[in-house]
Amino acid sequence: MQMIMAMPVCAGLVNAALAKSFLCYYQLMNICCATFSDAPNLVRLAHEAYRHYIGRIGRPPAPMLADFNRHIIDDTVFIAINGVICGYVVLCYDAGCWRLDNIAVAPSSQGQGIGAALIRHSESFMAKRGGISYQLYTNELMHENINWYQNTGFCEIARREDHGFKRVYFEKTIHQP
């Protein structure tokens, strides 16, 4: 388990947009790998974080349908804990490429730098395994997510419909330590 202090960092270490996203309350949190016992809490957190999009996109977003037990077996799932699980990120490695499959922070914990801390932790993890970039996608109607990804240093690379969802694809270079 790694102890993470969620606080602003030197702009020389990360891009200014990522540093700017830290409106932290200087709270101490842990980031560690999820276990099977965490899966029910990840389902709950995904529903809390994404349910407001159902009306906007007309059906539950893909993260609400995720099989977290399968992700824990096949992928890398990190959780942020501050007394309770307050965020998570799912990383997939397919055909030599890293993909951020899902990231969510509990609504009551948003705006405290938890998502940015999960991104930093994930990038460090991928870099140690030779990753130089990674991709993700989000629904084009999730405007808040699109803005957050752009402000966190992701570049839009495509828009297309996939499995009935209109998606925006992003890529980000991993800055090596």
DAFEN-V984008 format. One record per residue. N is the residue number from 1. RES is the residue in three letters. PHI is phi in radians with two decimals (* if undefined). OMEGA is omega in whole degrees, -180 to 180 (none if undefined). D_CENTER is the distance of its C-alpha to the mean C-alpha in Angstrom with 2 decimals. Layout:
# DAFEN-V984008
n	res	phi	omega	d_center
N	RES	PHI	OMEGA	D_CENTER
N	RES	PHI	OMEGA	D_CENTER
This chain:
# DAFEN-V984008
n	res	phi	omega	d_center
1	MET	*	-180	18.22
2	GLN	-1.91	176	17.22
3	MET	-1.47	-179	18.02
4	ILE	-2.13	172	15.88
5	MET	-1.69	-180	17.55
6	ALA	-1.42	179	15.22
7	MET	-2.70	180	17.53
8	PRO	-1.05	178	18.24
9	VAL	-2.08	-179	18.96
10	CYS	-1.02	-179	21.61
11	ALA	-1.04	177	20.93
12	GLY	-1.25	-178	22.51
13	LEU	-1.57	178	19.73
14	VAL	-2.39	-179	16.79
15	ASN	-1.17	-174	17.16
16	ALA	-1.06	-179	18.56
17	ALA	-1.13	179	15.90
18	LEU	-1.18	178	13.28
19	ALA	-1.07	-179	16.13
20	LYS	-1.14	-178	17.06
21	SER	-1.29	-179	13.82
22	PHE	-1.48	174	14.89
23	LEU	-1.72	-166	17.08
24	CYS	-1.00	175	16.95
25	TYR	-1.85	180	19.54
26	TYR	0.87	-179	19.87
27	GLN	-1.69	177	18.86
28	LEU	-1.58	177	18.72
29	MET	-2.46	177	15.95
30	ASN	-1.85	169	15.38
31	ILE	-2.13	-178	12.51
32	CYS	-2.58	177	13.84
33	CYS	-1.30	177	13.72
34	ALA	-1.31	174	13.89
35	THR	-2.09	-179	17.37
36	PHE	-1.01	-179	19.06
37	SER	-1.18	178	20.09
38	ASP	-1.46	-173	16.54
39	ALA	-0.93	180	16.11
40	PRO	-1.05	178	17.98
41	ASN	-1.24	177	15.90
42	LEU	-1.21	176	12.63
43	VAL	-1.06	180	14.65
44	ARG	-1.04	-179	15.85
45	LEU	-1.12	178	12.61
46	ALA	-1.02	179	11.34
47	HIS	-1.15	178	14.82
48	GLU	-1.09	-174	14.84
49	ALA	-1.32	-173	11.72
50	TYR	-1.98	-173	12.79
51	ARG	-1.09	-179	16.56
52	HIS	-1.21	178	17.59
53	TYR	-1.50	-176	16.73
54	ILE	-1.00	180	19.31
55	GLY	-1.10	-177	22.22
56	ARG	-1.26	-177	20.81
57	ILE	-1.80	173	20.07
58	GLY	1.53	177	22.78
59	ARG	-2.93	180	21.06
60	PRO	-1.08	176	18.11
61	PRO	-1.11	-178	14.89
62	ALA	-0.87	-180	13.89
63	PRO	-1.05	179	11.10
64	MET	-1.29	-179	14.10
65	LEU	-1.80	-175	16.08
66	ALA	-1.11	174	13.94
67	ASP	-1.70	-175	16.09
68	PHE	-1.19	175	14.22
69	ASN	-1.08	178	17.42
70	ARG	-1.14	177	17.42
71	HIS	-1.06	-179	13.88
72	ILE	-1.12	178	15.08
73	ILE	-1.30	-169	18.19
74	ASP	-1.62	-170	17.10
75	ASP	-2.18	177	13.67
76	THR	-2.02	-179	11.77
77	VAL	-2.13	176	9.95
78	PHE	-1.83	176	9.29
79	ILE	-2.11	173	9.98
80	ALA	-1.78	-177	10.71
81	ILE	-2.16	173	14.29
82	ASN	-2.35	-172	16.58
83	GLY	1.53	175	19.42
84	VAL	-2.33	176	17.27
85	ILE	-1.19	-178	13.77
86	CYS	-1.99	178	11.95
87	GLY	-2.99	177	8.25
88	TYR	-2.69	173	6.51
89	VAL	-2.47	178	4.36
90	VAL	-2.01	178	6.87
91	LEU	-1.94	178	8.46
92	CYS	-2.07	176	11.74
93	TYR	-2.12	-177	14.76
94	ASP	-2.24	174	17.32
95	ALA	0.86	176	20.55
96	GLY	1.39	-179	19.73
97	CYS	-2.17	176	16.49
98	TRP	-1.58	177	12.87
99	ARG	-2.40	171	10.32
100	LEU	-1.48	-175	6.58
101	ASP	-1.35	-176	7.68
102	ASN	-2.87	172	5.31
103	ILE	-2.45	179	2.61
104	ALA	-2.62	175	5.64
105	VAL	-2.24	179	8.08
106	ALA	-0.96	-180	11.73
107	PRO	-0.88	-179	13.76
108	SER	-1.24	-179	16.16
109	SER	-1.96	-178	13.80
110	GLN	-1.22	179	12.19
111	GLY	1.46	-178	13.65
112	GLN	-1.93	178	14.06
113	GLY	1.54	-178	11.67
114	ILE	-1.21	178	9.43
115	GLY	-1.06	179	6.11
116	ALA	-1.13	177	8.10
117	ALA	-1.14	176	9.34
118	LEU	-1.13	177	6.36
119	ILE	-1.10	180	6.10
120	ARG	-1.04	180	9.87
121	HIS	-1.08	180	10.18
122	SER	-1.10	180	8.47
123	GLU	-1.13	176	10.68
124	SER	-1.09	178	13.56
125	PHE	-1.03	-179	13.32
126	MET	-1.17	180	13.43
127	ALA	-1.07	179	16.11
128	LYS	-1.14	179	18.20
129	ARG	-1.88	175	18.33
130	GLY	1.53	-180	19.50
131	GLY	-1.19	177	16.47
132	ILE	-2.00	176	17.32
133	SER	-2.78	176	14.72
134	TYR	-2.65	-177	11.94
135	GLN	-2.20	173	11.25
136	LEU	-2.72	172	9.23
137	TYR	-2.46	176	10.89
138	THR	-2.52	178	11.01
139	ASN	-1.21	-177	14.23
140	GLU	-1.14	178	16.60
141	LEU	-1.57	177	17.47
142	MET	-1.61	-174	14.12
143	HIS	-1.00	-179	15.43
144	GLU	-1.09	179	13.37
145	ASN	-1.16	180	10.09
146	ILE	-1.02	179	12.27
147	ASN	-1.09	-179	13.62
148	TRP	-1.10	179	10.52
149	TYR	-1.09	179	9.42
150	GLN	-1.09	179	13.12
151	ASN	-1.24	-180	13.48
152	THR	-1.68	174	10.86
153	GLY	1.80	178	13.04
154	PHE	-1.42	177	12.06
155	CYS	-1.96	177	15.30
156	GLU	-1.18	-179	16.09
157	ILE	-2.09	-180	17.99
158	ALA	-2.95	170	19.06
159	ARG	-2.38	177	19.46
160	ARG	-2.86	177	20.88
161	GLU	-1.60	-178	21.36
162	ASP	-2.54	-179	20.08
163	HIS	0.96	178	20.99
164	GLY	1.43	178	22.16
165	PHE	-1.87	173	18.99
166	LYS	-1.50	-171	19.25
167	ARG	-2.03	174	16.17
168	VAL	-1.96	-178	15.17
169	TYR	-1.79	-178	14.11
170	PHE	-2.26	174	12.66
171	GLU	-2.44	178	13.14
172	LYS	-2.47	174	12.73
173	THR	-1.38	178	15.20
174	ILE	-1.54	178	14.43
175	HIS	-1.40	-177	16.91
176	GLN	-1.24	180	18.97
177	PRO	-1.20	none	20.03
